[in-house]
Amino acid sequence: MHIVFGIGNPGPEYEGTRHNLGFEVVDALAEAAGRRLQPMASLPAVGQQARVQGKSVLLVKPLTYVNLCGAVLQTLRKREGLGLDRLLVVVDDIALPVGRIRLRKQGRDGGHKGLRSLIQHLGSEDFCRLRVGVGDPGPLPAERYVLQRFGEGDRPLIDEAVRAAVEATGQWARLGVDRAMNEVNRRELDDPPESP
């Protein structure tokens, strides 16, 4: 089994914000599999088992805030007895242009408080992450920028990025991270997103 863990903030006030792209991807995966996320036993999270490109995947959205999500994934990992190589974290990234995705095998937190929490609780940076670009905040503080919703011009790029992230997640589960990285990251370089 694999775990796909989307980073985001719970509650309607955060829906559609840049920081909740991880949630959007997990929701899209559940919808594609015809599944509905449900409260998880003894955990502040919703989740559901699903088949993604023929592989058994546990889709999870923590109900803690972004900076506290690490404990949820660590508890799940221990409960399921999974190695770090079976985890994929889906996360927004201000270092990537809007609509870009990147699959990475490991890495630092890059200032992202959710990734920081995960690294602290897992005790390692060696877990896969699917980064979804939200663009450079420019003069705005990053903390304020990521809590804003996308503008109308960016929304088509984000919708396409979510679709690409669903496909990339399936490739990760089916092919393994190394082969999936070759496919996903090469495609992203060959086929950059276009502004509407």
Helices and strands as residue ranges (DSSP letters): E 2-6, G 12-14, G 18-20, H 21-32, E 38-39, E 45-52, E 55-62, G 66-68, H 70-80, G 84-86, E 87-93, E 101-104, H 113-122, E 128-133, H 142-145, H 155-175, H 177-190
